[in-house]
Amino acid sequence: MSLEPSSPMRILLGQPGDLSDCILTLPVACSLKEHFPESHVTIAVGVEQADFLEQHSAIDDVIELPTRWNRSPRGIRSVKQTLDSQTYEVAIDCDDSFVSALVCQLSGANRRIGWDTMPRFAPRRRLLNELVTPVFHHVVDRRLELLTPLAVDRPQARFDWPVDSSDHRWAMRYRHRWAGQDLAMMDTGRVSTSVGWMFDRYAATARYLADRFQMHTIVTWRTFEERLKAEQIVACAGAAASLAPDMTLSLAAALSPLTRVVIAEDTSILHASVAAGANVVGLYGPLEGTGSPSARGPYQQHALAMENKARGGSPNREAINRVGVEHVCQWIDQLQAPAFAEAA
């Protein structure tokens, strides 16, 4: 079944994942608006403070799902009542989870599209009625494959990150503090040493950037725990780094293209920086699996991961700390090589 490009329809995107998942779903919304300009696209999310979704030109409505709504009959009824206020022709499961499939089913859409990745008799499978067998590995490309039943073939991945004019002005003013000097941005990422890159490695990288490229580093954070780690990085890096102010995700995204490089783990700031057009180096743990750079890395950008397997052959959670400072610096050398060539 196909649809003409001019067919108006109401489409629901189910995405109850985290902020990073919401960012990585933006290309689906962009492609839908490109091929069906008259369509009305709604996204149902399970996170707060996702202002970029409300500002996005390809998204008409945002539904915030209550916390743990799917764990009680009252919560399910509440979500169904919210979804019943609109009539959806198409619902797309963008998270490959039972919760996102349930959102699609509760929407009442006749066409409920998702991946064909679960066992044949899995409960989630019964909530969807059009299944797509994924070919690609990265989650952005896999989500775009979900548009195949709508006759949208091989769409280009575009994020069209919305930059508010006030955010841009703030970023320009903040950037002007280091006028005439290149900047790097580091996101503190996960604070646990078992899953996050250690603070002294961030600091050593900042010192390298200052010594090799005369580049100053801004260290960003979002939570209290992340700020503590950011303060450790700045203290260890000395004059090579500065602590960023308390910034929203949108402000960090507006600042990122004004820097030479963004260095971060698999965080919302990493993916927002990619969406905003910044140069990014992602730091990852296992080489394989759903959290690997090939599956969730910065889309079509640089990502680093080192093989490190625990007993039994499973990926070790500490694999990210197999990535050394020298590996990151080598990537940055390659990123900076064109700039040196132009200067010469």
HELIX and SHEET records of a PDB file:
HELIX    1   1 LEU A   19  HIS A   35  1                                  17    
HELIX    2   2 ASP A   51  GLN A   55  1                                   5    
HELIX    3   3 TRP A   69  ARG A   71  5                                   3    
HELIX    4   4 PRO A   73  ASP A   84  1                                  12    
HELIX    5   5 PHE A   98  LEU A  106  1                                   9    
HELIX    6   6 PRO A  123  LEU A  127  5                                   5    
HELIX    7   7 VAL A  139  GLU A  145  1                                   7    
HELIX    8   8 THR A  148  LEU A  150  5                                   3    
HELIX    9   9 SER A  165  ARG A  175  1                                  11    
HELIX   10  10 HIS A  176  TRP A  178  5                                   3    
HELIX   11  11 PHE A  199  PHE A  213  1                                  15    
HELIX   12  12 PHE A  224  ALA A  237  1                                  14    
HELIX   13  13 GLY A  238  ALA A  240  5                                   3    
HELIX   14  14 LEU A  249  LEU A  255  1                                   7    
HELIX   15  15 SER A  256  LEU A  258  5                                   3    
HELIX   16  16 SER A  268  ALA A  276  1                                   9    
HELIX   17  17 PRO A  293  ARG A  296  1                                   4    
HELIX   18  18 ARG A  311  GLY A  313  5                                   3    
HELIX   19  19 ARG A  317  ARG A  322  5                                   6    
HELIX   20  20 VAL A  325  ALA A  343  1                                  19    
SHEET    1   A 6 ASP A  61  GLU A  64  0                                        
SHEET    2   A 6 HIS A  40  VAL A  45  1                                        
SHEET    3   A 6 ARG A  10  GLN A  15  1                                        
SHEET    4   A 6 VAL A  90  ASP A  93  1                                        
SHEET    5   A 6 ARG A 111  TRP A 115  1                                        
SHEET    6   A 6 GLU A 130  VAL A 132  1                                        
SHEET    1   B 6 ALA A 241  LEU A 243  0                                        
SHEET    2   B 6 HIS A 216  THR A 220  1                                        
SHEET    3   B 6 LEU A 183  ASP A 187  1                                        
SHEET    4   B 6 VAL A 261  ALA A 264  1                                        
SHEET    5   B 6 VAL A 280  LEU A 283  1                                        
SHEET    6   B 6 HIS A 302  LEU A 304  1                                        
END                                                                             
